[in-house]
Every structure is written in structure tokens, then in C-alpha cells.
Amino acid sequence: MMLLSLFTVLFYMPLFVRSLLQSHSSYCSPRYIRHAPTTQLYISTKEMSEDVTTTISTPTDNRTVTILQRGPKHIVAWKPPAVVCHHSGWTGSRAKLKRGEEPEIPMLQRVRDALHDIDTRSVGQEEQQLPVRKVNLIHRLDRGASGCLLLTYADDADDDKSVDSNKSSTTATLIDALQSPDSIKTYVALVRGEGILRGEDFKEKGWFEVSRPIKDESGVEKDATTLFHFIAGQPESSDDNGVINRARMSIVLARPMQGRWHQIRRHLNGISHPILGDTTHGHSKTNRAWKETRNLPGERICLHLARMQIPPNDEIPEGLDVSCPLMDDMLDMLRVYAPDVLETALPKLKQEGILLDADREYEVGKYTIPEELLEVQLKNQMLNDDGKAEILLQGANFVIADKPPTVVAHHSSWTYTRSDPRRRWKEPTPMLQRVRDETGKRVNLIHRLDRGASGALLFAFAQDNNSENSEKASCSITKALIEAMQSKDATKTYLALCDGDGMWNGADYLNKGWFTFDNPVQDENGKYIEDCRTDFQFIASKTMPLKEGDADEGRKITIVLARPHTGRYHQIRQHLSSGTLGHAILGDSSHGRSRTNRLWKKKYNLMKERVCLHLIRLQVPATDYTDDIDVSSPLPPDLKKMLRNFPDLMEQARPILAKEGIIV
């Protein structure tokens, strides 16, 4: 008992000392700090010129980078989890900026800005502004991983060829040095499992080798070898009520001999010990349990590059041996949910040179966010898009969500080319992911809505945990709902705000009631499709008075109901903008009038990238898996704001809308 108490005091003493250092940080140099940025603590250097460092809880004040070590030709930075090393086409799926959150700045830019900030402060404010030195990555870490990140300088001092040659030589030399057999990268991983597989106890094997070929992103198979050391683990245990109070987990050290795609993650999964938080190669049920009940941060893979050793080379004559302390999120999980595992692992971690806490002071610098990105962030904060899905109706096998405007139903090649791979992260989170996150289940789309449109969107659940053959059952449900949506008994009622007064080429559409329009429309490739029918009802219109100096465009608005019988490309939009009807939907940049749309944006609050088309009521007949569905989607705030400019227009429309079962 006394030994356990002594261990507790010794183990938690560094945390107490660290808190004292933070609370008395005015005695420390503002350029240094003893702790790295974490997901719990945000270290502010808001005024680096002041001799103070404080602990705050606002992420936007934590725009700092910790430099573990640097020399004339190299930099080792402390990479936190959930940050990419550099932007790429893959990072396009991130939507922080569109949700109004702080945009994601990769480590490459963070380190560049932080080094410039540190060097500028070191020379003093009287000196001239130093040039920003570019940096190159020597290796990469997965977005969810953390730890040591090696970079080198890539200065563009002038156009001299010798400078470029030397620059590329430095990067190439360090890459070769890191890939040499004498270099060692030691990772710490938290994995599912107690370290036993088919009766074999990995904890008794010491360091052992796993050699299995791995396919790269292109599908090419390459040799891959990783050394593993299972240093501690625990089995699962439950209380008297059957509730799990201790989860199966182990601490594993890993040393990859090559740098293949997801090498450590795939090799550990191959021996049935996937890394916690690994959504690609791990166990989804286990990951959800750790996130929901054991504080595993979102987008976190419990893999940490704890120590990097590189032999002497031309660029680093003394060689490199740098350690990165374990992140607080991994340590907290161990302290709370596996204290015995951590206690057993401590001597072995120390023996391998793994740090649990900082052993010295580190340089800390600020990074900046470009003004244009902050403007986009501010704009999207004003749109109040929190990235969540509003559920209109949910059954055992389906769910209907309310799709806001400017949000795609799902990612596709169109969103990729439209936004450019380097900027796709500006896209809001697609509805497919939003509904999945809101319900906690995978879902399949039954139909789609255009990006600029809004309204009711139907999904089928893609998994049934109560079914013996969930995959087959989910396919049957999806197929049944798609067929029901395409049947003649299904009704999709759209509300559109159109440019016009209900009259066109002598025809008075306001007094026609419901009528069917069956003109051909063009598909995505420009080919005309003959079989396409839409029912329309023009229900109310208004013409604003022409003021002196005003253009004639943008003075007319008509509310139209539409019910498509077929689902052709932009069918309602093409029919309304045709030469026969002449009432293009407001905001339709593909088939509408550009000048009119600009005037409506300027005068009447038409949202950018908005097509004023809303699926206001959805009626689907019963299937073998679902009852009759009849759900209405309320008008979204942006359309309500536009219509407030025309109260008498809404008074005309309400009685007719009410007859159609639509309340606005």
C-alpha cells in the first residue's frame, strides 16, 4: 500500500509542477514553454512581446507551434492530432471553414509562420523585418496521429541555380538519412486487445517482426516490415451488472522499417490489435465506445511518434535523437481507464527513451490564418450552419432530414472539380455524413436535391443490427424505397420563387390551376431527354413599382408549386426557364438570368449560391419495410427573410398552399 502511494505521488508530481509553472509563468521567458499544445489545454502567446504565458480555454488563441529541436538545416516540430501535415486532395473532405469553425492550417504553414515569429522576436522590434523562410517536409504523419515531425529549410534567397541545387540536396539528403536502416522511428500506440492472439502472448516476445506486403494508394503491392513490442496490456472485465468497467487494451511500441501507406496501422490490424480511433483499419464499434464513454477525441488515432533517431549525415553532422512527450489525451485515457497498464509500462517506456512529460524548455511560435480564410469563416458563421442534420421524421428503416441550401447531398466528382482539390475543404459537410453522425448509423440516399436547393431528403438505414443478414436487409430496404419514390403514387411537392408575374407570351398561368408540362430537357451531356413531365401551379405573383433610375429587371416574383413525375437533370429548373413558361427560378445561375439574380442578391437578401427551390412536402407510399410517409419541410430562414419583403404576396399564397396541405 505504501509503495502504491509512493508511486502515485511520484507519478503525479510532474503534473503539479507543470501547473505551478503555468500559474507562475511570468518568471519564464515568453519564447519558451515546458508544455505542448493539447486537445484539453490551449496555450496562448497572444502577446509574445509581454513576459507572460497563460492557460486559456479558447482554441482560437492557441495558434502556436512547439519546436522540439532545430539546427541550421533541420527543424523538429511537435505535431498535435487532427492536423494535416500539408494540404492535398484528400483534405478536401474537411468542412471546418464552411461550418464557421476556424479553418485548418497544415503543419507546413504552421511551422513556417512559427519559426518566423520566433526569429523576429529574438532580434527585437528595432531590427528590420526578417524574411519568411520556407520549409519542406521530410516525412509525414497521418492526420489523426501526433509526435515528432521533421522538416528542413527551403529558402528562396535568389534565382541562383546553386541555391536551388543546394536546397533540393538538403531535402534529399535528410529523406535518405531518415530512410536508412540505421534510422529509428519509435511510435507508441494504444490498441484494442490484451496482447494475446490464438494463445500466443505478444507481451512475452519482446521485440518481434511482422513482415506483410502492403498495397499503396494505387494498389501496387510493396514489401513492408515493422518491429513491435507489446509492453503492457489488460483483459476486459465487467462489474456484477455486466457493465464493462475495464476495456481490453495494450500499449505497443512500433518501429517501421519502411514508410508504406498506413503501415503500422495495417500491420497491427493484421494481428487483430487495431489502433484505437483508426476508422480505416480499426474496429468501428470499439472506436465508438471509446469516443462515447472513454473520452477518445474525435479524429484521433492513438498513434504517437515518440522518438526519432537519425545517424550523422552531411546536413546534421552530429546526428539526431529527439523525443516528443506523449500527448495529454493518450495519457489521460491511460490514467483513467488503464492505470495498471501505464504503471507496468513506465519502466519499459523509460528504457526506450519515451517521455511522458517535457524534460526541458521548448521554443513556441505563433502561426497566422490568412485574412481571406477568416473572411470566409466569418461569412459561414453568419449562415449559422453548425454542420448538423435536422431530422424531420425517423422510422425503424428510414430517416428524413431537412437539407439546408448550399449543402451537397453527397460528395462527388462535381464537388471535387468545382472547388479544386486544394480548396474542397470549403464545402460544407454533405448531408450523407450529417445524417450518419446524427443518427449514429450508416445511411443510403434515396433521392437527391441540387446543392442550391433545400427541403426534405429521404435516407434508408444501411445497417440493421437486429438482422442476421444486415447487409442484404439494408439493400432490400434501399431498393424498396427507391422504387416507392419512383412510383406514380409518390408525390414530391416543391415550392419555387420565380422571376416573372405569372404571364408569358399571352398565357395567364396564374389562372390555369394545375397543368402538366412535358417539354424535353437536356441531361448533363447536353443530350435531349423526351420523357420528362412536371405538374405546375402558379399560385401568386407581385410586381414591384418601377422607380426612377431602376432597371426593369428584378421587379417581378411568382410563387410556383411543382410536382415532377420523372427525375431528370435540373428538370423543374429547365422547365420553368424554358421559352414556353419563361419563369426562371431566382438564383438559378445555370438556367436563370444573371442580371436579375445579382439584383435580387443586392436588394432582397437572396443568398449566394442559392436556388430558390424547396422540397416542401414529400409523400411516399408504403413498402414491405415502411408505412406511408407524409412529411412537410418548413420554409428555411433565408426564403422567409426574402418573402418578408412582400407580405401581400404571402397573403395571396397561403389559402392555396393550405389546400395542398402546406402551412407557411
Phi, psi and omega in degrees: 000318179294322179296320179295319178296318179298318179298318181299316180297313182294323185288320184269355179301317179301326179294320179294317179298319181297319179296325177294319179298321181290319182287340178244037187290348179294347178270357182256155175294137181292347182274348184235156175206153184264007186219152182262160175298139180228178178282347179258316184254132179246120187264118184263134168235051188301322176236087184295335181289339177277149182274065183205144173227129184235164176253125181230180183237021179253114184302328183293342176271359183260040180274067182230157176232134177264126179261114181287321181196149172205152178223191181300331185237001184215156174222135172243114181256157178267107181272124174277166177288164176066027176229130178282155176284322177205158179287148179203179177299328181296321184290355180298338184283352180282139188231028182302316185296318181291337178275003181083007177275170180296130183297151182279121178253120183294162180300326181303312179287324180298313182294318178303312181291321182295318179296320178295321179296315180297313182293323179295318179290331183288332181272347178094156183289340182287335183285160178292155182296129181283148175290151178281125180267127178285157179228154176243144174282138174266329176209179180230157170238146178301154184304319182277351180273175181216175174122203184292132177231118185265131177226167174224163180284147178222064186292144171248069185292318179200190183266011182293132184296327181296327178295314179298320180295318180293321180299311181294328179293321179298312179299313181296320180297316181290325176297315178297320180296320180291331181272356182289154180295343180275350178277146181229126172244115183255116179259149170249129180232141170258122188236159172282135180117154183265006179092017180235131179223119179052044178084353181265125181266107181295334184292339180268357186268348187067215177283130176222163189252137171241117180240107178218133178299149181229135175277137177278187183299336181268359180089007179276128183277133181225151178294145179209133179227135178226137173266135180234150174220107176278108188264339178193152179199167179218145175279170177280143176219155182230161176275188184295337180268005180084007179276130182292121178250354176212118185272152174293126177196160178217157170258127184233137169262141183224138177228099180286137177277336175233182180238054181286166183296117179054039189300306182298316183298319182284324178293319178293321176295328179293337176253025173063032174226068183293152180288138178297132180090355181280102183281344182271314184243003184263200184249111189297320180296318178296316180299318179298319180297318180292324180287321185279328188239348186229022168066025172290120182296151176295147180059028179251130169251125186283066179225125188225123176281098190272333182210138180231125180234123181233132181291162177305141179212181185297329184269330176234083187302328181275357184079184184219131173215099185230141179245146177243116182304148178300144179290151181299326183296318178291319179296318180296321177299318179292315183297323185273317190252350178209057182296325179292323178297316180296318180297319178294325185280338187307310181299320181289323176297317179296320180297326180271005178076026180270127181265137171267336180217158182299135181257002179198180179275143179242149174287142179229131178230159179270150168244160185244160175248126181305144183301322182295328177288323178294326177295318178295319178300315181297319179300317183283335171296324179291332179284349178058034176270107183270004178078009181256164180256135174266119183272124178272321182202140180221134175239189182293328185238003182212166175209142177241125181246157178265110182276124175280164178290160178065017177242128179284153176291323177201157177289149180203180178298334180293315180291333180291307183287330181296320188261344184080136183304328183281349184233008185295337180296351176286344179293138174296162178299127181298158181298326180302314179288323181298313182292322177301314181292324183289321183268341183077014180228151173290143183228156174244139176287137175264328176210178182231159170235146179301155183305316183278350180274176181213173174126196186289131181230123187263135178232151169252142176291132184267010177208147179225099185295342181268358183263143178292328178235077188296324182294315179294320181295317181295324177296320179294320179295314180300313180298317181297319181290322177298316179295322178294320178296328182272355181285162181290344180275350179276144180226125173245114182255117179257147170249129182234141171259119190242159177272107181155173183244016180088354178246140177203124180052041177083355180267132179260096183282342180293334183256011182271346187067209178285135175216156182259135179238127187229032176295147176298153174233162179266143174274188183300335183261007178087004180276135181282135178249122185281317186277088176207124184228140177222135172268135180233150168219117176274118191249335180196150179213163178208141176240121179285146180296147180276116179268157181297129180090350180277151174281158181286338180289156172074022182256352188239143177215138179227137174267126184233138170260142182224139177227098181285139175268338178235166185242056181283168182299118179051039189300307181298318182295318179290321179296314182292328181272000183295164179294343180280316182266319173064030180233075181296144179290136179297135180089355182282101182282343181273321186237356183264199184250119187298315182296319179297316180298319179297318180295321179292325176294323183283321189261324194235026171066027174293124183291145176297140180063026181255130168254122188283065179228124187226123176282098192269337178213135182233123180235120183233131180292164182293151174236183177294343186245346184222151172279179174303139179245129175216105185225143178248146177248122181295154177301134180289160184303325183292321177289322176300319180296320177296315185287342176297339177289345186226070183299324180291332176296317180292327177297323176294321190280328189302314181299321180289319178297322180297323177297332180270007179078024183244122179249125178233000000 
